[in-house]
Amino acid sequence: MKRTKIIDAIKHYEEIGLGTPISVKGWVRTKRGNNAVAFIALNDGSIVHNLQIVADLSKFDEELMKKITTGACLHVTGPLVESQGKGQVVEVQAETIEIYGTADPESYPLQKKGHSVEFLREIGHLRPRTNFFGCVLRLRHAMAFAIHQYFNNKGYFYLNTPLITGSDAEGAGEMFSVTTLDLNNVPKTPEGKVDYSKDFFGKSVSLTVSGQLEGELGALALGGIYTFGPTFRAENSNTPRHLAEFWMIEPEVAFNDIHDNMDLAEDFIKSLVRYALENNMDDLQFLNDMFDKELIERMKFVVENDFIRLGYTEAIDILLKADKKFEFPVKWGIDLQSEHERYLVENYFKKPVILTDYPKEIKAFYMKMNEDGKTVRAMDVLFPKIGEIIGGSEREEDYEKLKQRVAELHIPEKDVWWYLETRKFGSAPHSGFGLGFERLLLFVTGMSNIRDVIPFPRTPQNAEF
C-alpha cells in the first residue's frame, strides 16, 4: 500500500474517501488513552496538524504498545474515518502498527510541550521535529519557491555567482579567508607578509559577502538577473540580527533607475508576503497563536498599504524632532540604527518606509551620485519589528566617476579592474538590491532572533550542528 502523507489525509480526505484503508508514516507527538484504547498523535512534517491514530488495545501486543512513546517513528495502516472526538475531522483506525524507531522517554528531550526557543537552539539536531520549527522550515521553503517563481514570471534569469571571491563588494573587511596554505608553516614574503602566491588561487581570496558585483555583469548581458545563495561575514557579533552564514537574494536589472528599483522592491516583497498568506496559513496561524498574536495582521497590513518613500535628510529631521530619547544620537551623516528605522516605521508613519538619498560617506563606492555631490541614489526598505530588510541603489554607470570614487576610497584598482571595464564597453544605467532571506523570514514567522529562522545557525563560537 502506497504511503499517504498526513497533509493529504487531513486536507483531501473527501478525495481519498472515508473508509478507505491508508498507510501513514510519521513520528509520535503524543500518546494518551485508557485500558481499552490508545490515541496516538502522528506527524510526518508535511503539515503542522497531527493525524489521530486510534488503536484498539485488544488487537495489539502489550509490549509493542509500551514502545510507542513521544518521538517514536511508526508505520500505521487502517481505514481513514470520520473522527468521533473533538479537535480533528478524520482519524485512522489502526489495523497494523510497525515501529521503525523507538525513543527512550527517559532521555528524549522533547517529551514536554512549550520548550523555549533558547533551549531548542541547544538541541539543533532535534529541533526540526517540533511544531514550531516545522512551521519555520515549511515557510522557509515556501518563500524560496516564491522567490524563484516571482523572478521567473518576470523573465529574469537565475545567476550563480561565486562563493569564493577576491573582491569585497561591501567594503566591510570582515571576511572569512579561504586558503590551502599549511597554517603551521605559512610561507612569507621577504617583507614578512603571507605569500599568497603559494596559495591555491595565487592570491588572497575569501568567502563572499555579496554576489552583487558579479550580478551586475549578468544584468549588463541578460537584461535582468537575480542571485540567491549563501553569503558570509566574519563579524564577531552575537546580536539577534546577525549570522556569520546567511542567504541573500540580489536582483540586478539593466535600464532600471532608482524609482524602478523601488517599485520592484515593493512589488517583490509584497508578492512574497502575499504568497505566504495564500499558501501557508496553517503554519502562520500556529505561529500567530503561539508566538506573535499580531503576525497575520501585520503581514496583511504590509500587503494592503503603499510604502512611504522618504529622503534621508527628511528622515533625520523627523528623528531630531521626535519625542523620544534614542540610545544612539541622531545627526545628519550617521548610518541609521535599528531603533531609528523602527521609529519611522512603527511610530511615525505606521507603514513600511523606503528611505533614499543617503550621504555618500556611509554607502558603497558603486552607488550613483546625486547632483548635490553629497548624497547617492541608495534605498533601504524598512519594515516593522525588523528595521532594514532590503538595501539597494542605482549603480554608477559612468566610467570616470566610478574610477574617481574608487580612488577616493583607496580601493586597489587591481581588485576591481574588471568591474570598471564594464563601464568602458557598452555601459548602461542599472539598479539592484539585496534582500536578506533570514530578515524576510523574521518578518513572516514573527520570530525575534535570526537564529530561529535558519536550520543550522552559524554564529561566533557556534558551528556544532
N, C-alpha and C positions, 0 to 999 in steps of 0.2 A: 504494500500500500504506500502510495506516494505521500511524503510529508506535506501537511498543510501548515502554513505559517499562522501564528496566532492572530496577526492583524487581519488575515483573511477570514479566520473563523469568527472573529468578532464583528468585522465590518461587512462581510459578504456572506453571512450565514444563510440568507434567503436564496442566494445563487447556489450555495452548496446543497441546501435542502435539509430541513430539520429531520432528524432520524438517520441521516447518512453517517455511516462509520467513517471516522477520520483518524489520521495518525499525526500526533503533535509531539514536538520535542522541545525541551527547554529546561530552565533552572527553577528550582523551588524558591518562591519568595516567602511563603508562609504555609504552615500546616496546622489545622485545628480539627476538632471533631469530638466524638464520643466513643462509646464501646461498640457502636454498630456501624458508623460511617466516618470517613475522613474527608475533609475538604482541603484540597491542595491548590494553592495559587501558583500557576505556572506562567513563566515569562520567557520568551525567546529573543527579546531585544528588538523585535520588529515594530512594537508599539509600547507605549508606556503602561497600558492596561494589562492586567493579568487575565488569564483564562482559568476559570474554576474547574478543577477535576474532582468529580465525586466518586469516591471509592467505597463500595460495599465491602466492609472488612471480612465478611464471611466468605468472600471469593478470593481473598489474598492471604498469603503466608504471613504470619505474625512477624517473623524475623525480617522479611522483606520490608514490611511497613515501618519497622523501627529504624531502618536505614534511610528512610525518606525524611530528611531534615532540611532546614533552610540552607540553600546553597547547593544541594544535590542536583545532579543532572539526570533527567528522566526521558524515557520514550513511552508515550501512552497512546493506546488505541481504544476506540469506543465511539458510540454514536454521539453526534452533536445534537443536543436537545434544548428546548426552552428551559430556562432556569426557574426553579421553584422559589428561590430565595431572592433577597434584595441585593442590589449592587452590581448585577450583571444581567444581560438579556439571555445569554446562552451559556451552557456548560457542557462538559463531556462526561458521560457516564463510563467510567473506566472498565474495560474488559480485560486488558493486559497492561502491565506496568513493568518496564525494564529499567533498571538503574544503570546508567552509563558511568556515573562517578559519584561517590559519596562525599559528604562534607562533615567533618568532625564538629559537632556542636560545641565542644569544649574549646576549640581553637579557631573556628571560623569567625573572623572579626566583624562580619556583617549580620550577626544574629538579630540585633535590635534595629528598630527604625529610628530615624531622626539623628543620624550621625552628623556632626558638624563638617563643613567643607574643609576646615583645617585638619581634622582627623583623617578625612578621605585622602588628602594630599600625602599623608604618611603611608598609605597603602595603595600607591598608584597602580600596582599590578591588579588590584581587585575593584577599584572604584568604578570602572566601566559597567560593572554589574548592578550598580544602584540605579533606582528610578531617575534620580536627579541627573547623574552623568549620562545615562542613556538618552535623556531628553537633549542634553547639550550636544552629544555626538550626532544624533539624528539631525539636529538643527545645523550643525557644522556641515554635514553632508549636503543638506538641502541648500544652504547658502552657496556652497561651492558649485553645485549643479546650476543654481540660478545665475551665478556669475557667468559661467561659460555660455549658458543659454542666452543671456542678455546680449553679450557681445557678438555671438554667432548670428543672432537675429538682426543685428545692426550691420553685419558684413565686415566686422573686424576680425583680424587674424591672431591666433594664439601664438606668441613668440616665446621660445625658450631662451632666456638669457643666462650667461654663465654664473655659476655659483663661486667659482674661483676667479678672482679678478686682480688686476694690477692698479685699478683706479678706485678712488674713494668719492662716490657721487655726492655725498652729503658734506664732505669736509669734516666729518666727525672725528676721525683719527682713532676711534676706539673700535678696532677691527681685530678679528681673530687671524693670526698668521697661519699660513699653510706651508709646511716645509718637510723635506725628507732628510735634512741635514742631521747628522749624529749630534744630539744635544749634549752628549758627554765629551764631544771633541769637535766643537764648532770651528769651521775654517775662518780665518781672519785675514783681512787685507793688511798691507803694510802700515796703514793708519790705525789698525786695531779694531776696525769695524767688521761686522759679519760679512763674509764674502759670499754673496748670494749667487755669484757666477757659478759656484759649485753646486747650487741647488737644482732641483728637478727642472724648473722653468727658466733657470739662469737669471732670475731677478726675484725681488721680494714680491710675494703675492699674498692675498688674504681672502677670507670668505666675504662674499658681497654684502653690502648694506642696502643695495638697491639695484634693480635691473633697468633703471630709467635711461641712463646714457646709451646703453646698447639698444634699449627700446626705441629711442629716437631714430636710430639707424634704420630700424624696421619701418617706422612710420614714414620716413623720407623715401621709402621704396614701395611700400604696400598701401600707403594712404592712412590706414588705421590699424593699430595692433594693440594687444594687451598682454601683459605678463601676469603670471600667477604662480608664485613659488616661494620657497623659504628664503629668508634673509637673516643676517646675523649681526649682532652688535655686542662688543665686549665691554659693555657699560656695567660697572660694579654698582648696580642699583637693585635694591630689594623692595621697591615700591609695588603697590598693587597694579601699576600700569606698565611695568616693564618686563620684558623677556629677553634672553640672550639669543633665542631662536624663535622666529615668528614668521608669519606668512604675509605677503604683500600682493595686492592687485594694482597694476600700473598701466593704464591705457595711455597711449600716445597717438595723437591724431594730427595729420598734416592739414594745414589750412585753417585750423581752429584758432581763434583768438581767445582772450581771457573770458569774454562773455559766452562764447560757445563752450568753453571749458566748464564754466559754472553751470550752464544749462545741462551739460552731460552729467556732471557730478550729482546734481539734484535729481535728475531723472533716474540715474543709475541706482542711487541708494534708496529712493522711494520704491523702485521696482523690486529691490531685494526684500525690503520690509513687507511690501505687499505680497510677495511670493510666500514668505513665512506665514503671514496671516491666512492666506488661502490654502496652504498645503500642510501646515504643521500645527494646527490649532490644538490638538490633543496635548502635544508637548508644551506649547505656550500656556495652555490653561493650567497644567500641572505646576509649571514654574511660577505662574501668576498666583496660584492659590498657596503655594508652599514657601515662596521666597520673596516675591515682589508684587504686591497687590495692585500696583499701578502699571504693570508691564504692558498688558494688552492695550489699555487706554492710551499709554504713551506712544506705542507703535502706531495706533490708528491716527493719533494726532499728527505724527510726522507725515503720514501718507496724505492726509486731508488738507494740509496747510502749505502755502508757499513759503519758501525760506526767505528770511530777511537778508538783503545784500547791503553790506556796510563797509565803509572805508576805515582803515586802521586809525587814522587821525581822529575821525568822529568817535570811534570806539574808545580811544584814550580820553576824550572829552567827557564821555558818559561815565567812565570809570572814575575820573577825577571828581565828578560831581556826585558820585554815589554816596548814599547814606549808609555806608558800610566800611568797616576797617579791614583792609586786606593784610594778609601776612606779608606779601611781597609788595613793596611800594610801587605806585603807578607813575610813570612819566613817559613822554614821547621817546621812542627809541628802544624801549625794553621789549624782550620777547615775552609775550603774554603767558602767564601761568594758568594752570587748570582752574584755579579759583576765579581768575578774571574772565576766562572763557565761559565758565558755568554761570557767572553772574549775568553776563549778557544774554545768555540763552534762557536761563531758568527764572531770573528775577526781573530783568528789564523788558525783554521782548516777549518772553514766554513762547518762543518759536526757535527752530534751528536757524543758525546765522551763517552766512558765507562772508568771511572777513577778507578784504582785499587791500592792495596797495601798501604793503609793509615797507619799513625802512630797509634800504639795500644792505645795511651793515649786518642785519640779522638773518639774511637769506642767502641762498646758494648762488654761486657765480654765474650759473647758466640762465638766471631769470631775466626777462626783458625789462630794461629800464624805462620808467615813465619819463615824460618830458620835463618834469620838475628836477630831474637829476638826483633826487633824494630817495625816491621810492621805486619799487619794482612791481610788476604785474603778477604778484603772488596771490594765492587764495587758499584759505583754510575753511573747511566746513566744520562748524561747532555744533555738538549735539548735547541734549540734556543728559546729565549723570556722567558723561564721558569727557566732554571738552572736545578737543580736536579729534576728528575721526578721518578726515581727508585733508591732505595737503598737496598743492599743485601750483602751476604757474603757466603763463605763456613763456616760451623759451626765446632766448635771444637768437635771432637768425642772422644777424649781421656779423660777418667775419671780424672786421676791425674792432667793433665794440666788444665782442666776446673775447678777442685776444687781449684787449686792453684790460678787461675785467680779470682775466686770468693772471695778468702781470700785477695788477693792484693787490691781489690776494696772495701773491707769491706762490702760486701753484706751478710746479715744474711743468713746462710746456711739453717736455718729453713724455709725460704721463698722459697727456690729453691731446696729442697732436692729431690723432685720428678723428677725435670729436670735432676739433677745429676745422679739419679738412672738409667735413660735411657742409660747412658754411661757405666753402670756396667753390663747390661744384653743385650747382642747382639748388641752392638753399631755398627754403620756403618757410613761411610762418607756420608755427605748430605749437601745440599745447598738450599738457598731460597732467595727471595727478596720481597720487598713491593713496590707496585705501588699506589701512591696517586690518587684516582679516579678523584678528582677535579683538580689535576695538569694535568692529561691527558685531561680533558675537557677544561682547559685553552688553551691547545695546539690546539685541534680540533675545537674550536669555535673562536679562535683569541681574546678572552676576556683578559683583563689585570688585572681584580680583581676577586679573587676567590669567592667572594660573589655573583657574577653574573652567576655562573655555578652550583649552588645548589638551590633547590626550596625554602628552608627556612633556611637562614644562621644563625648560632649561633656564636656570637662574644661577646666580653666584653660589658656588659650593653645592650645587644640586644637579646631578646628572645620573641619578641612580636608576630610574625606570625608563 
